[in-house]
Amino acid sequence: MRYAAEAILLHDVFMGMMKSLVFATIIVHVGCLEGFRVKGGPEAVGRAATLAVVRSTFLVIFADLFITTLFYMLDRS
């Protein structure tokens, strides 16, 4: 346990928490936006749910790239 506690850096924990908050915000906003835009019956709801998953996945990957690059650049200074 001691070695694990020594290996875990506060910076890494902070980065993980920050990224998870950003990812959750993206997923919630995309899901709500697509849900509010839905018109039609159950078939349209299914298409909107699929579109929300695809869009949020793409945005989470892009946000991960951006945040990782940002933290990497800030850490090198």
PyMOL commands that place a pseudoatom at each C-alpha (Angstrom):
pseudoatom trace, name=CA, resn=MET, resi=1, chain=A, elem=C, hetatm=0, pos=[0.000, 0.000, 0.000]
pseudoatom trace, name=CA, resn=ARG, resi=2, chain=A, elem=C, hetatm=0, pos=[2.874, 2.347, 0.772]
pseudoatom trace, name=CA, resn=TYR, resi=3, chain=A, elem=C, hetatm=0, pos=[4.389, 1.941, -2.689]
pseudoatom trace, name=CA, resn=ALA, resi=4, chain=A, elem=C, hetatm=0, pos=[1.027, 2.579, -4.323]
pseudoatom trace, name=CA, resn=ALA, resi=5, chain=A, elem=C, hetatm=0, pos=[0.546, 5.721, -2.261]
pseudoatom trace, name=CA, resn=GLU, resi=6, chain=A, elem=C, hetatm=0, pos=[4.006, 6.946, -3.269]
pseudoatom trace, name=CA, resn=ALA, resi=7, chain=A, elem=C, hetatm=0, pos=[3.372, 6.249, -6.960]
pseudoatom trace, name=CA, resn=ILE, resi=8, chain=A, elem=C, hetatm=0, pos=[0.091, 8.155, -7.163]
pseudoatom trace, name=CA, resn=LEU, resi=9, chain=A, elem=C, hetatm=0, pos=[0.682, 11.826, -7.876]
pseudoatom trace, name=CA, resn=LEU, resi=10, chain=A, elem=C, hetatm=0, pos=[-1.844, 14.480, -6.907]
pseudoatom trace, name=CA, resn=HIS, resi=11, chain=A, elem=C, hetatm=0, pos=[-1.437, 16.025, -10.366]
pseudoatom trace, name=CA, resn=ASP, resi=12, chain=A, elem=C, hetatm=0, pos=[-2.587, 12.787, -12.029]
pseudoatom trace, name=CA, resn=VAL, resi=13, chain=A, elem=C, hetatm=0, pos=[-5.596, 12.484, -9.735]
pseudoatom trace, name=CA, resn=PHE, resi=14, chain=A, elem=C, hetatm=0, pos=[-6.556, 16.106, -10.445]
pseudoatom trace, name=CA, resn=MET, resi=15, chain=A, elem=C, hetatm=0, pos=[-6.188, 15.562, -14.193]
pseudoatom trace, name=CA, resn=GLY, resi=16, chain=A, elem=C, hetatm=0, pos=[-8.412, 12.472, -14.054]
pseudoatom trace, name=CA, resn=MET, resi=17, chain=A, elem=C, hetatm=0, pos=[-11.099, 14.263, -12.044]
pseudoatom trace, name=CA, resn=MET, resi=18, chain=A, elem=C, hetatm=0, pos=[-11.022, 17.277, -14.346]
pseudoatom trace, name=CA, resn=LYS, resi=19, chain=A, elem=C, hetatm=0, pos=[-11.306, 15.146, -17.461]
pseudoatom trace, name=CA, resn=SER, resi=20, chain=A, elem=C, hetatm=0, pos=[-14.179, 13.113, -16.033]
pseudoatom trace, name=CA, resn=LEU, resi=21, chain=A, elem=C, hetatm=0, pos=[-16.130, 16.294, -15.253]
pseudoatom trace, name=CA, resn=VAL, resi=22, chain=A, elem=C, hetatm=0, pos=[-15.586, 17.582, -18.795]
pseudoatom trace, name=CA, resn=PHE, resi=23, chain=A, elem=C, hetatm=0, pos=[-16.614, 14.226, -20.301]
pseudoatom trace, name=CA, resn=ALA, resi=24, chain=A, elem=C, hetatm=0, pos=[-19.746, 14.032, -18.157]
pseudoatom trace, name=CA, resn=THR, resi=25, chain=A, elem=C, hetatm=0, pos=[-20.718, 17.575, -19.123]
pseudoatom trace, name=CA, resn=ILE, resi=26, chain=A, elem=C, hetatm=0, pos=[-20.303, 16.796, -22.816]
pseudoatom trace, name=CA, resn=ILE, resi=27, chain=A, elem=C, hetatm=0, pos=[-22.367, 13.604, -22.589]
pseudoatom trace, name=CA, resn=VAL, resi=28, chain=A, elem=C, hetatm=0, pos=[-25.176, 15.256, -20.627]
pseudoatom trace, name=CA, resn=HIS, resi=29, chain=A, elem=C, hetatm=0, pos=[-25.399, 18.289, -22.901]
pseudoatom trace, name=CA, resn=VAL, resi=30, chain=A, elem=C, hetatm=0, pos=[-25.341, 16.285, -26.130]
pseudoatom trace, name=CA, resn=GLY, resi=31, chain=A, elem=C, hetatm=0, pos=[-27.953, 13.847, -24.795]
pseudoatom trace, name=CA, resn=CYS, resi=32, chain=A, elem=C, hetatm=0, pos=[-30.257, 16.653, -23.675]
pseudoatom trace, name=CA, resn=LEU, resi=33, chain=A, elem=C, hetatm=0, pos=[-29.847, 18.580, -26.914]
pseudoatom trace, name=CA, resn=GLU, resi=34, chain=A, elem=C, hetatm=0, pos=[-30.669, 15.583, -29.058]
pseudoatom trace, name=CA, resn=GLY, resi=35, chain=A, elem=C, hetatm=0, pos=[-33.584, 14.678, -26.782]
pseudoatom trace, name=CA, resn=PHE, resi=36, chain=A, elem=C, hetatm=0, pos=[-35.083, 18.146, -27.087]
pseudoatom trace, name=CA, resn=ARG, resi=37, chain=A, elem=C, hetatm=0, pos=[-34.694, 18.115, -30.879]
pseudoatom trace, name=CA, resn=VAL, resi=38, chain=A, elem=C, hetatm=0, pos=[-36.548, 14.816, -31.386]
pseudoatom trace, name=CA, resn=LYS, resi=39, chain=A, elem=C, hetatm=0, pos=[-39.735, 14.954, -33.430]
pseudoatom trace, name=CA, resn=GLY, resi=40, chain=A, elem=C, hetatm=0, pos=[-41.778, 11.943, -34.374]
pseudoatom trace, name=CA, resn=GLY, resi=41, chain=A, elem=C, hetatm=0, pos=[-42.442, 8.589, -32.809]
pseudoatom trace, name=CA, resn=PRO, resi=42, chain=A, elem=C, hetatm=0, pos=[-40.374, 5.899, -31.188]
pseudoatom trace, name=CA, resn=GLU, resi=43, chain=A, elem=C, hetatm=0, pos=[-38.288, 5.400, -34.308]
pseudoatom trace, name=CA, resn=ALA, resi=44, chain=A, elem=C, hetatm=0, pos=[-37.149, 9.031, -34.173]
pseudoatom trace, name=CA, resn=VAL, resi=45, chain=A, elem=C, hetatm=0, pos=[-36.226, 8.600, -30.504]
pseudoatom trace, name=CA, resn=GLY, resi=46, chain=A, elem=C, hetatm=0, pos=[-34.047, 5.625, -31.431]
pseudoatom trace, name=CA, resn=ARG, resi=47, chain=A, elem=C, hetatm=0, pos=[-32.301, 7.587, -34.177]
pseudoatom trace, name=CA, resn=ALA, resi=48, chain=A, elem=C, hetatm=0, pos=[-31.777, 10.549, -31.840]
pseudoatom trace, name=CA, resn=ALA, resi=49, chain=A, elem=C, hetatm=0, pos=[-30.304, 8.300, -29.141]
pseudoatom trace, name=CA, resn=THR, resi=50, chain=A, elem=C, hetatm=0, pos=[-27.902, 6.760, -31.645]
pseudoatom trace, name=CA, resn=LEU, resi=51, chain=A, elem=C, hetatm=0, pos=[-26.927, 10.193, -32.920]
pseudoatom trace, name=CA, resn=ALA, resi=52, chain=A, elem=C, hetatm=0, pos=[-26.365, 11.419, -29.351]
pseudoatom trace, name=CA, resn=VAL, resi=53, chain=A, elem=C, hetatm=0, pos=[-24.057, 8.487, -28.611]
pseudoatom trace, name=CA, resn=VAL, resi=54, chain=A, elem=C, hetatm=0, pos=[-22.059, 9.007, -31.798]
pseudoatom trace, name=CA, resn=ARG, resi=55, chain=A, elem=C, hetatm=0, pos=[-21.722, 12.754, -31.309]
pseudoatom trace, name=CA, resn=SER, resi=56, chain=A, elem=C, hetatm=0, pos=[-20.831, 12.540, -27.639]
pseudoatom trace, name=CA, resn=THR, resi=57, chain=A, elem=C, hetatm=0, pos=[-18.245, 9.818, -28.335]
pseudoatom trace, name=CA, resn=PHE, resi=58, chain=A, elem=C, hetatm=0, pos=[-16.599, 11.976, -30.983]
pseudoatom trace, name=CA, resn=LEU, resi=59, chain=A, elem=C, hetatm=0, pos=[-16.644, 15.051, -28.739]
pseudoatom trace, name=CA, resn=VAL, resi=60, chain=A, elem=C, hetatm=0, pos=[-15.255, 13.127, -25.746]
pseudoatom trace, name=CA, resn=ILE, resi=61, chain=A, elem=C, hetatm=0, pos=[-12.362, 11.825, -27.855]
pseudoatom trace, name=CA, resn=PHE, resi=62, chain=A, elem=C, hetatm=0, pos=[-11.670, 15.330, -29.160]
pseudoatom trace, name=CA, resn=ALA, resi=63, chain=A, elem=C, hetatm=0, pos=[-11.895, 16.820, -25.645]
pseudoatom trace, name=CA, resn=ASP, resi=64, chain=A, elem=C, hetatm=0, pos=[-9.543, 14.136, -24.323]
pseudoatom trace, name=CA, resn=LEU, resi=65, chain=A, elem=C, hetatm=0, pos=[-7.026, 15.022, -27.002]
pseudoatom trace, name=CA, resn=PHE, resi=66, chain=A, elem=C, hetatm=0, pos=[-7.324, 18.734, -26.229]
pseudoatom trace, name=CA, resn=ILE, resi=67, chain=A, elem=C, hetatm=0, pos=[-7.137, 18.392, -22.439]
pseudoatom trace, name=CA, resn=THR, resi=68, chain=A, elem=C, hetatm=0, pos=[-4.221, 15.971, -22.565]
pseudoatom trace, name=CA, resn=THR, resi=69, chain=A, elem=C, hetatm=0, pos=[-2.324, 18.306, -24.882]
pseudoatom trace, name=CA, resn=LEU, resi=70, chain=A, elem=C, hetatm=0, pos=[-3.125, 21.287, -22.669]
pseudoatom trace, name=CA, resn=PHE, resi=71, chain=A, elem=C, hetatm=0, pos=[-1.976, 19.551, -19.470]
pseudoatom trace, name=CA, resn=TYR, resi=72, chain=A, elem=C, hetatm=0, pos=[1.126, 18.240, -21.223]
pseudoatom trace, name=CA, resn=MET, resi=73, chain=A, elem=C, hetatm=0, pos=[2.062, 21.731, -22.408]
pseudoatom trace, name=CA, resn=LEU, resi=74, chain=A, elem=C, hetatm=0, pos=[1.400, 23.262, -18.975]
pseudoatom trace, name=CA, resn=ASP, resi=75, chain=A, elem=C, hetatm=0, pos=[3.401, 20.548, -17.231]
pseudoatom trace, name=CA, resn=ARG, resi=76, chain=A, elem=C, hetatm=0, pos=[6.465, 21.108, -19.437]
pseudoatom trace, name=CA, resn=SER, resi=77, chain=A, elem=C, hetatm=0, pos=[6.709, 24.812, -18.532]
for i in range(1, 77): cmd.bond("trace and resi %d" % i, "trace and resi %d" % (i + 1))
show_as sticks, trace
zoom trace
